[in-house]
Structures are given as structure tokens and as C-alpha cells.
Amino acid sequence: MIFHCDKCGICRVGGKEFSVHCETCQCCIFKEHKESHKCVKGKLEDCPICMEDMQSSTMSTSVIPCGHAMHSKCLVKYINSSNLACPMCKKSIIDPSLFEAHMD
């Protein structure tokens, strides 16, 4: 379900009735995540891995626990290169308890 977001200035996928524009992040998010998402100014500006614009990208985007975002395919490639820290803030990408359980 495609809709136009006047604040983003582009069309989005997901249905207008299910989405809300976050002024801090400058992107549309699902209403059910509005209260729980971590605001990061300009979250969808450029992917920190490939440096391509994410705001107007047709590629899927992943938001990691710290609130930063990157293209989903870039995240997979990044993690497969043994990187477990956000390239922006250096916080852990994975839940430490999951990592500990895996190591056990």
C-alpha cells in the first residue's frame, strides 16, 4: 500500500493509516512503533556502509538496537565481516544475552 508523505516529500510503502512521520528521525515509521522507537536525527540520510541515500532508496532498511539504520543487505554483509558494533556509535548490534547464550 503506497502513500505519499508530505513531510518526507516522497512516496512510502506501508499504508498511510499505519504510518506516522517522526519529526526527529525525519522518516515514516509504523504507528505501533511510535512510542518505542529510538529517535536518531536524520536516521535515513545515508547508509553508513555503502554511503547511498536511504530516504529515497527502494532497498529495505534495518534499524539496529541503538536506533541507527542501514540497508538490510549492508547490515548482513557488515555482520558477516565479524563486525558486531554499530559503525556510527560503536554500540553492540546484537543483544549481549543472545551472544552469551550462543557462546555457552
PyMOL CGO cylinders between C-alpha atoms (Angstrom):
from pymol import cmd
from pymol.cgo import CYLINDER

trace = [
    CYLINDER, 0.00, 0.00, 0.00, 1.78, 3.08, -1.29, 0.3, 1, 1, 1, 1, 1, 1,
    CYLINDER, 1.78, 3.08, -1.29, 1.12, 6.57, 0.10, 0.3, 1, 1, 1, 1, 1, 1,
    CYLINDER, 1.12, 6.57, 0.10, 2.70, 9.99, -0.25, 0.3, 1, 1, 1, 1, 1, 1,
    CYLINDER, 2.70, 9.99, -0.25, 4.21, 11.57, 2.87, 0.3, 1, 1, 1, 1, 1, 1,
    CYLINDER, 4.21, 11.57, 2.87, 4.18, 15.36, 2.53, 0.3, 1, 1, 1, 1, 1, 1,
    CYLINDER, 4.18, 15.36, 2.53, 6.84, 15.71, 5.24, 0.3, 1, 1, 1, 1, 1, 1,
    CYLINDER, 6.84, 15.71, 5.24, 9.23, 13.20, 3.63, 0.3, 1, 1, 1, 1, 1, 1,
    CYLINDER, 9.23, 13.20, 3.63, 8.35, 14.57, 0.20, 0.3, 1, 1, 1, 1, 1, 1,
    CYLINDER, 8.35, 14.57, 0.20, 8.25, 11.09, -1.36, 0.3, 1, 1, 1, 1, 1, 1,
    CYLINDER, 8.25, 11.09, -1.36, 6.00, 8.05, -1.60, 0.3, 1, 1, 1, 1, 1, 1,
    CYLINDER, 6.00, 8.05, -1.60, 6.25, 5.36, 1.04, 0.3, 1, 1, 1, 1, 1, 1,
    CYLINDER, 6.25, 5.36, 1.04, 5.13, 1.75, 1.34, 0.3, 1, 1, 1, 1, 1, 1,
    CYLINDER, 5.13, 1.75, 1.34, 3.10, 0.50, 4.27, 0.3, 1, 1, 1, 1, 1, 1,
    CYLINDER, 3.10, 0.50, 4.27, -0.21, 2.35, 4.21, 0.3, 1, 1, 1, 1, 1, 1,
    CYLINDER, -0.21, 2.35, 4.21, -0.85, 5.87, 5.45, 0.3, 1, 1, 1, 1, 1, 1,
    CYLINDER, -0.85, 5.87, 5.45, -3.27, 4.67, 8.12, 0.3, 1, 1, 1, 1, 1, 1,
    CYLINDER, -3.27, 4.67, 8.12, -0.50, 2.51, 9.64, 0.3, 1, 1, 1, 1, 1, 1,
    CYLINDER, -0.50, 2.51, 9.64, 2.30, 5.10, 9.47, 0.3, 1, 1, 1, 1, 1, 1,
    CYLINDER, 2.30, 5.10, 9.47, 3.29, 8.30, 11.21, 0.3, 1, 1, 1, 1, 1, 1,
    CYLINDER, 3.29, 8.30, 11.21, 6.08, 10.76, 10.39, 0.3, 1, 1, 1, 1, 1, 1,
    CYLINDER, 6.08, 10.76, 10.39, 8.70, 11.23, 13.14, 0.3, 1, 1, 1, 1, 1, 1,
    CYLINDER, 8.70, 11.23, 13.14, 9.99, 14.81, 13.09, 0.3, 1, 1, 1, 1, 1, 1,
    CYLINDER, 9.99, 14.81, 13.09, 13.25, 13.89, 14.83, 0.3, 1, 1, 1, 1, 1, 1,
    CYLINDER, 13.25, 13.89, 14.83, 14.12, 10.90, 12.65, 0.3, 1, 1, 1, 1, 1, 1,
    CYLINDER, 14.12, 10.90, 12.65, 12.73, 12.65, 9.55, 0.3, 1, 1, 1, 1, 1, 1,
    CYLINDER, 12.73, 12.65, 9.55, 11.15, 9.42, 8.33, 0.3, 1, 1, 1, 1, 1, 1,
    CYLINDER, 11.15, 9.42, 8.33, 7.90, 7.48, 8.45, 0.3, 1, 1, 1, 1, 1, 1,
    CYLINDER, 7.90, 7.48, 8.45, 7.54, 4.68, 10.97, 0.3, 1, 1, 1, 1, 1, 1,
    CYLINDER, 7.54, 4.68, 10.97, 4.75, 2.28, 11.81, 0.3, 1, 1, 1, 1, 1, 1,
    CYLINDER, 4.75, 2.28, 11.81, 2.33, 3.73, 14.38, 0.3, 1, 1, 1, 1, 1, 1,
    CYLINDER, 2.33, 3.73, 14.38, 2.78, 0.67, 16.61, 0.3, 1, 1, 1, 1, 1, 1,
    CYLINDER, 2.78, 0.67, 16.61, 6.50, 1.56, 16.94, 0.3, 1, 1, 1, 1, 1, 1,
    CYLINDER, 6.50, 1.56, 16.94, 5.99, 5.31, 17.54, 0.3, 1, 1, 1, 1, 1, 1,
    CYLINDER, 5.99, 5.31, 17.54, 6.36, 5.18, 21.33, 0.3, 1, 1, 1, 1, 1, 1,
    CYLINDER, 6.36, 5.18, 21.33, 9.07, 2.52, 21.47, 0.3, 1, 1, 1, 1, 1, 1,
    CYLINDER, 9.07, 2.52, 21.47, 11.41, 3.51, 18.62, 0.3, 1, 1, 1, 1, 1, 1,
    CYLINDER, 11.41, 3.51, 18.62, 14.73, 5.23, 19.34, 0.3, 1, 1, 1, 1, 1, 1,
    CYLINDER, 14.73, 5.23, 19.34, 14.84, 8.64, 17.69, 0.3, 1, 1, 1, 1, 1, 1,
    CYLINDER, 14.84, 8.64, 17.69, 18.02, 9.40, 15.76, 0.3, 1, 1, 1, 1, 1, 1,
    CYLINDER, 18.02, 9.40, 15.76, 18.18, 12.68, 13.89, 0.3, 1, 1, 1, 1, 1, 1,
    CYLINDER, 18.18, 12.68, 13.89, 18.33, 12.06, 10.13, 0.3, 1, 1, 1, 1, 1, 1,
    CYLINDER, 18.33, 12.06, 10.13, 18.15, 8.28, 10.62, 0.3, 1, 1, 1, 1, 1, 1,
    CYLINDER, 18.15, 8.28, 10.62, 17.68, 7.59, 6.90, 0.3, 1, 1, 1, 1, 1, 1,
    CYLINDER, 17.68, 7.59, 6.90, 20.16, 10.03, 5.38, 0.3, 1, 1, 1, 1, 1, 1,
    CYLINDER, 20.16, 10.03, 5.38, 23.00, 7.83, 4.10, 0.3, 1, 1, 1, 1, 1, 1,
    CYLINDER, 23.00, 7.83, 4.10, 23.73, 4.16, 4.72, 0.3, 1, 1, 1, 1, 1, 1,
    CYLINDER, 23.73, 4.16, 4.72, 26.95, 4.10, 6.80, 0.3, 1, 1, 1, 1, 1, 1,
    CYLINDER, 26.95, 4.10, 6.80, 28.18, 1.09, 4.81, 0.3, 1, 1, 1, 1, 1, 1,
    CYLINDER, 28.18, 1.09, 4.81, 27.52, 1.87, 1.13, 0.3, 1, 1, 1, 1, 1, 1,
    CYLINDER, 27.52, 1.87, 1.13, 27.00, 5.64, 1.61, 0.3, 1, 1, 1, 1, 1, 1,
    CYLINDER, 27.00, 5.64, 1.61, 23.85, 5.62, -0.58, 0.3, 1, 1, 1, 1, 1, 1,
    CYLINDER, 23.85, 5.62, -0.58, 20.78, 7.67, 0.36, 0.3, 1, 1, 1, 1, 1, 1,
    CYLINDER, 20.78, 7.67, 0.36, 18.30, 5.58, 2.31, 0.3, 1, 1, 1, 1, 1, 1,
    CYLINDER, 18.30, 5.58, 2.31, 15.47, 8.14, 2.40, 0.3, 1, 1, 1, 1, 1, 1,
    CYLINDER, 15.47, 8.14, 2.40, 14.58, 7.57, -1.24, 0.3, 1, 1, 1, 1, 1, 1,
    CYLINDER, 14.58, 7.57, -1.24, 16.01, 4.06, -1.63, 0.3, 1, 1, 1, 1, 1, 1,
    CYLINDER, 16.01, 4.06, -1.63, 13.89, 1.14, -2.79, 0.3, 1, 1, 1, 1, 1, 1,
    CYLINDER, 13.89, 1.14, -2.79, 16.10, -1.28, -0.82, 0.3, 1, 1, 1, 1, 1, 1,
    CYLINDER, 16.10, -1.28, -0.82, 14.88, -2.45, 2.57, 0.3, 1, 1, 1, 1, 1, 1,
    CYLINDER, 14.88, -2.45, 2.57, 16.32, -0.81, 5.65, 0.3, 1, 1, 1, 1, 1, 1,
    CYLINDER, 16.32, -0.81, 5.65, 17.13, -2.29, 9.05, 0.3, 1, 1, 1, 1, 1, 1,
    CYLINDER, 17.13, -2.29, 9.05, 17.16, -0.31, 12.28, 0.3, 1, 1, 1, 1, 1, 1,
    CYLINDER, 17.16, -0.31, 12.28, 19.62, -1.71, 14.81, 0.3, 1, 1, 1, 1, 1, 1,
    CYLINDER, 19.62, -1.71, 14.81, 19.09, -1.56, 18.60, 0.3, 1, 1, 1, 1, 1, 1,
    CYLINDER, 19.09, -1.56, 18.60, 20.91, 1.77, 19.05, 0.3, 1, 1, 1, 1, 1, 1,
    CYLINDER, 20.91, 1.77, 19.05, 18.47, 3.41, 16.64, 0.3, 1, 1, 1, 1, 1, 1,
    CYLINDER, 18.47, 3.41, 16.64, 20.79, 3.86, 13.67, 0.3, 1, 1, 1, 1, 1, 1,
    CYLINDER, 20.79, 3.86, 13.67, 19.80, 2.41, 10.31, 0.3, 1, 1, 1, 1, 1, 1,
    CYLINDER, 19.80, 2.41, 10.31, 21.44, 0.87, 7.26, 0.3, 1, 1, 1, 1, 1, 1,
    CYLINDER, 21.44, 0.87, 7.26, 20.36, -1.10, 4.21, 0.3, 1, 1, 1, 1, 1, 1,
    CYLINDER, 20.36, -1.10, 4.21, 19.43, -4.64, 5.22, 0.3, 1, 1, 1, 1, 1, 1,
    CYLINDER, 19.43, -4.64, 5.22, 21.84, -6.19, 2.71, 0.3, 1, 1, 1, 1, 1, 1,
    CYLINDER, 21.84, -6.19, 2.71, 24.63, -3.93, 4.01, 0.3, 1, 1, 1, 1, 1, 1,
    CYLINDER, 24.63, -3.93, 4.01, 23.88, -5.00, 7.60, 0.3, 1, 1, 1, 1, 1, 1,
    CYLINDER, 23.88, -5.00, 7.60, 24.16, -8.68, 6.65, 0.3, 1, 1, 1, 1, 1, 1,
    CYLINDER, 24.16, -8.68, 6.65, 27.45, -8.07, 4.85, 0.3, 1, 1, 1, 1, 1, 1,
    CYLINDER, 27.45, -8.07, 4.85, 28.72, -5.98, 7.79, 0.3, 1, 1, 1, 1, 1, 1,
    CYLINDER, 28.72, -5.98, 7.79, 27.88, -8.67, 10.38, 0.3, 1, 1, 1, 1, 1, 1,
    CYLINDER, 27.88, -8.67, 10.38, 29.33, -11.42, 8.19, 0.3, 1, 1, 1, 1, 1, 1,
    CYLINDER, 29.33, -11.42, 8.19, 32.62, -9.46, 8.25, 0.3, 1, 1, 1, 1, 1, 1,
    CYLINDER, 32.62, -9.46, 8.25, 32.70, -10.06, 12.05, 0.3, 1, 1, 1, 1, 1, 1,
    CYLINDER, 32.70, -10.06, 12.05, 31.57, -6.54, 12.89, 0.3, 1, 1, 1, 1, 1, 1,
    CYLINDER, 31.57, -6.54, 12.89, 29.28, -6.51, 15.91, 0.3, 1, 1, 1, 1, 1, 1,
    CYLINDER, 29.28, -6.51, 15.91, 29.35, -2.79, 16.74, 0.3, 1, 1, 1, 1, 1, 1,
    CYLINDER, 29.35, -2.79, 16.74, 27.31, -0.02, 15.11, 0.3, 1, 1, 1, 1, 1, 1,
    CYLINDER, 27.31, -0.02, 15.11, 29.51, 1.80, 12.59, 0.3, 1, 1, 1, 1, 1, 1,
    CYLINDER, 29.51, 1.80, 12.59, 28.07, 5.11, 13.82, 0.3, 1, 1, 1, 1, 1, 1,
    CYLINDER, 28.07, 5.11, 13.82, 28.12, 4.94, 17.63, 0.3, 1, 1, 1, 1, 1, 1,
    CYLINDER, 28.12, 4.94, 17.63, 30.02, 1.67, 18.30, 0.3, 1, 1, 1, 1, 1, 1,
    CYLINDER, 30.02, 1.67, 18.30, 27.23, 0.22, 20.48, 0.3, 1, 1, 1, 1, 1, 1,
    CYLINDER, 27.23, 0.22, 20.48, 26.55, -3.51, 20.13, 0.3, 1, 1, 1, 1, 1, 1,
    CYLINDER, 26.55, -3.51, 20.13, 24.40, -4.55, 17.19, 0.3, 1, 1, 1, 1, 1, 1,
    CYLINDER, 24.40, -4.55, 17.19, 23.28, -7.75, 18.87, 0.3, 1, 1, 1, 1, 1, 1,
    CYLINDER, 23.28, -7.75, 18.87, 21.70, -8.40, 22.24, 0.3, 1, 1, 1, 1, 1, 1,
    CYLINDER, 21.70, -8.40, 22.24, 24.58, -9.42, 24.55, 0.3, 1, 1, 1, 1, 1, 1,
    CYLINDER, 24.58, -9.42, 24.55, 22.44, -12.11, 26.21, 0.3, 1, 1, 1, 1, 1, 1,
    CYLINDER, 22.44, -12.11, 26.21, 21.94, -13.79, 22.81, 0.3, 1, 1, 1, 1, 1, 1,
    CYLINDER, 21.94, -13.79, 22.81, 25.68, -13.69, 22.20, 0.3, 1, 1, 1, 1, 1, 1,
    CYLINDER, 25.68, -13.69, 22.20, 26.39, -15.18, 25.64, 0.3, 1, 1, 1, 1, 1, 1,
    CYLINDER, 26.39, -15.18, 25.64, 23.86, -17.97, 25.03, 0.3, 1, 1, 1, 1, 1, 1,
    CYLINDER, 23.86, -17.97, 25.03, 25.47, -18.72, 21.68, 0.3, 1, 1, 1, 1, 1, 1,
    CYLINDER, 25.47, -18.72, 21.68, 28.94, -18.86, 23.26, 0.3, 1, 1, 1, 1, 1, 1,
    CYLINDER, 28.94, -18.86, 23.26, 27.70, -21.17, 26.03, 0.3, 1, 1, 1, 1, 1, 1,
]
cmd.load_cgo(trace, "trace")
